[in-house]
Amino acid sequence: MVYNGDEVSALVVDFGSYTTRAGHAGEDCPRIVTPSFYGYIDSQEAESSTTNGNGNGNAVVEAEDVIMGGEGEGAKTNGGTTPQTKTIRKYYVGDDGVGVWRKGMEVDNFMQDGIVHDAEPASRLLNHILHDRLGVDPTEHPLMLTEPAWNTPKAREQLTEMVFEGEKMPALYFGSAGVLSAFAAGKPTALVLDVGYTHSSAVPVVDGYALRAGTMRQPLGSELLISQLHSHFTSPDSRNKRDFGLSLLSRHLISKRDSKPDYPGTKVNPQIRQDRFDQTTKSWKLFSENNVIENWKESCTEIVNYKNFDFQSQSSKDLPQVLYEFPDGYNQHFGEERYRFTEMLFDPKNYFNQSIEPPATLRSIPNSDHSHSLKDMVSLSQLVHDSIMACDVDVRAALLQNIVVVGNTSLTRGLIERLDVELAALMPSQKIKIHSPTIPFERKYASWVGGSVLASLGTFHQLWVTKDEYEEHGMNIVHQRCK
């Protein structure tokens, strides 16, 4: 393997809270975009000690079985063998894993607060991406992994072991997601506002280095929006004259949709696949319902372009409406709720309903100098303001003129315009310039695109941490080189 110039055929993998992106360095967009969610099925298996029950599953979605429990003490048989009871966990990863209905399959996510917190399913997904999707020999390609500015040493160590000891890859580098997003926009100095699935973060980048002092994050993103919308859709809505809750069924659980409702807003009665419905786990059902809401959110939601809009007033009824149809056949003209729920991004104190239980993973973010908990969230504009004010006064002007907005939730129509208006009101005497790529995938996958640019540079070869260096110096060389 040659580590100089364009001869380095590097791979870039970006673990995200909703999707994981992967591809070859030097390309414009990732080849692989796959869910970061995974499915698993636990089963009890009794066998004698003379047999081996650790078989291989389907290579696409299962990889190998994992023995979760210990051996049972069972009574000895006449033949002298000892029966054992083992809990076998089968993983299902990738597009054909969690997205396909399976009897008794639970769903979970190996990401928490933007950090890989469960290494086992993450390693299964990495193996699936490298071998089954990209079809490469990992021992011939160095790998760049993205990480958030607040990544923990433990998570970094687990990922390093996964790459060097699990996949036997020759070299590794960790790139800060905020820095890579700035590079993707062509800016070595920028304030990167990333509005993603589980959280929104503001990371100041100066001359290619993320400033930890100004890094701010909070659990305000698509996942919280979806949990609020889930409660709204599954309950009667007197404001919009809907006296029933929606089923939010996914296509996997519907044998025949109700294709002829009398008029928009009419309750529908699709035929349910009862054989599947009765054997669906709560976690898979919630996952599929959230995906239905996510599709509605991406298609319908917008943000009003000024602050303190009164959604209780008559003018809210004059907001533009959009006709949307759910998988079960229910369709309706959606008006004010298209705008009301996304208002939480800029006014969480008034529009975040704390009586609705939020996802458990979002409750883990503490309230500190660099993060806000669920109860203390601020608007996106205030998050940007606080991040810049925490930086040295000499770099504030440069950051304000290079605000880069990325993340899937940032694609919500009207978000950039509203952010510009609110920042101008917060800092009236300052010159503010917001940069946001107009091509959606450049905004959604900004950190991957930045990693692709960086890893393809000929001058980057000196930063790789090789497998030999890792075996000689351990994790210290990784922490030292990947700052």
HELIX and SHEET records of a PDB file:
HELIX    1   1 GLY A    5  GLU A    7  5                                   3    
HELIX    2   2 ALA A  119  ASN A  127  1                                   9    
HELIX    3   3 HIS A  128  ARG A  133  3                                   6    
HELIX    4   4 PRO A  138  GLU A  140  5                                   3    
HELIX    5   5 PRO A  153  GLU A  161  1                                   9    
HELIX    6   6 MET A  162  GLY A  166  3                                   5    
HELIX    7   7 ALA A  177  ALA A  184  1                                   8    
HELIX    8   8 ARG A  212  GLY A  214  5                                   3    
HELIX    9   9 SER A  222  PHE A  233  1                                  12    
HELIX   10  10 SER A  238  ASN A  240  5                                   3    
HELIX   11  11 ARG A  251  LEU A  253  5                                   3    
HELIX   12  12 GLN A  274  PHE A  277  1                                   4    
HELIX   13  13 LYS A  282  CYS A  300  1                                  19    
HELIX   14  14 GLN A  314  ASP A  318  5                                   5    
HELIX   15  15 GLU A  337  ARG A  340  1                                   4    
HELIX   16  16 THR A  342  LEU A  345  5                                   4    
HELIX   17  17 PRO A  348  TYR A  351  1                                   4    
HELIX   18  18 ALA A  360  SER A  364  5                                   5    
HELIX   19  19 LEU A  374  ASP A  376  5                                   3    
HELIX   20  20 LEU A  380  MET A  389  1                                  10    
HELIX   21  21 ARG A  396  LEU A  400  1                                   5    
HELIX   22  22 ASN A  408  LEU A  411  5                                   4    
HELIX   23  23 LEU A  415  LEU A  426  1                                  12    
HELIX   24  24 PRO A  440  LYS A  444  1                                   5    
HELIX   25  25 ALA A  446  ALA A  455  1                                  10    
HELIX   26  26 GLY A  458  LEU A  463  5                                   6    
HELIX   27  27 LYS A  467  HIS A  473  1                                   7    
HELIX   28  28 MET A  475  ARG A  481  1                                   7    
SHEET    1   A 6 ILE A  32  PRO A  35  0                                        
SHEET    2   A 6 THR A  19  HIS A  24 -1                                        
SHEET    3   A 6 LEU A  11  PHE A  15 -1                                        
SHEET    4   A 6 LEU A 143  GLU A 147  1                                        
SHEET    5   A 6 ALA A 171  SER A 176  1                                        
SHEET    6   A 6 VAL A 465  THR A 466 -1                                        
SHEET    1   B 4 VAL A  66  ILE A  67  0                                        
SHEET    2   B 4 PRO A  83  TYR A  92 -1                                        
SHEET    3   B 4 PHE A  37  SER A  48 -1                                        
SHEET    4   B 4 GLU A 106  ASN A 109 -1                                        
SHEET    1   C 2 MET A 111  GLN A 112  0                                        
SHEET    2   C 2 ILE A 115  VAL A 116 -1                                        
SHEET    1   D 5 TYR A 209  ALA A 210  0                                        
SHEET    2   D 5 SER A 200  VAL A 206 -1                                        
SHEET    3   D 5 ALA A 190  VAL A 195 -1                                        
SHEET    4   D 5 ILE A 403  VAL A 406  1                                        
SHEET    5   D 5 ILE A 434  HIS A 435  1                                        
SHEET    1   E 3 TYR A 209  ALA A 210  0                                        
SHEET    2   E 3 SER A 200  VAL A 206 -1                                        
SHEET    3   E 3 MET A 216  GLN A 218 -1                                        
SHEET    1   F 2 ILE A 254  LYS A 256  0                                        
SHEET    2   F 2 GLN A 271  ILE A 272 -1                                        
SHEET    1   G 2 VAL A 322  GLU A 325  0                                        
SHEET    2   G 2 ASN A 331  PHE A 334 -1                                        
END                                                                             
